[in-house]
Structures are given as structure tokens and as C-alpha cells.
Amino acid sequence: MTEIERHHTSERMSQIVTYGNMIYLAGQVAAPGASVTEQTQGILDKIDALLAEAGSSKENILQAIIWLASMDDFAEMNAVWDAWVPAGKAPTRACGGAPLATPDYKVEIIITAVRS
């Protein structure tokens, strides 16, 4: 039987949960108050590191869910996202607007991937 593994776990949540070859990342945020570009890049850097720790990479992302505090920032976030996603390996994706944990967060990204 495959076991569920949890990494970087607190009382509230785990940053990584794996089950078999599946990898689930918690919603990732970056330095509060930074620009949308800086927050998006910071989040993507964190995603790269967490996926590597779980034995995977951005080439193996199945789905991304992106929350923006303001949909006015859609194009700015997409400029960073589009440069980061490997050519021909874009995951399924949803992007919506929602209030985030604090007004200083502008972007949050949730990832589902598989191990390499």
C-alpha cells in the first residue's frame, strides 16, 4: 500500500504531500509587498525547489491554480509565468481573483505534479 508522505508540516498544513507518484504543493506566496513580477518569480523559485525536493521538476506539472488579489495584474503575472513554463509542457491552469491572506500578497500558486 502506498503511504502518504508529508514534508515541511505544521499544525495547519504541509508544504508538500506525496502519494505514489503524485505531488501536491500547498499554495505558495512570496515576499509580501513586493511587485507582482517579484512575487510571481519568488513563488516560481519556491515551486522549483519544492518540486526538486519531491523528486520532480516543472516539466512534470499537471495542474496550476493561480490566485491574484487583482485581475488587473493578470498580464504582469503571465509575463513571468510564460517565461518560466517549459516550451510544449504547459500544465492545465486556472487563474482567478480572490482576496489573499493579507493585502500584501498579490499572487498565490497551487501546484499538482508527478515525480520524474
PEPEGI-V304371 format. One record per backbone hydrogen bond with DSSP energy under -0.5 kcal/mol. CO is the residue of the C=O (numbers start at 0). NH is the residue of the N-H. If there is no record, write none. Layout:
CO | NH
CO | NH
//
This chain:
2 | 19
4 | 17
6 | 14
6 | 15
7 | 14
12 | 9
14 | 25
15 | 6
16 | 23
17 | 4
18 | 21
20 | 114
21 | 18
22 | 112
23 | 16
24 | 110
27 | 108
30 | 33
34 | 38
35 | 39
36 | 40
37 | 41
38 | 42
39 | 43
40 | 44
41 | 45
42 | 46
43 | 47
44 | 48
45 | 49
46 | 50
47 | 51
48 | 52
49 | 53
50 | 55
51 | 54
54 | 115
56 | 59
57 | 60
59 | 113
61 | 91
62 | 111
63 | 65
63 | 93
64 | 109
65 | 95
66 | 107
67 | 97
69 | 72
70 | 73
72 | 76
73 | 77
74 | 78
75 | 79
76 | 80
77 | 81
78 | 82
79 | 83
80 | 83
80 | 84
85 | 88
91 | 63
93 | 65
95 | 67
101 | 104
103 | 32
105 | 68
107 | 66
108 | 27
109 | 64
110 | 24
111 | 61
111 | 62
112 | 22
//
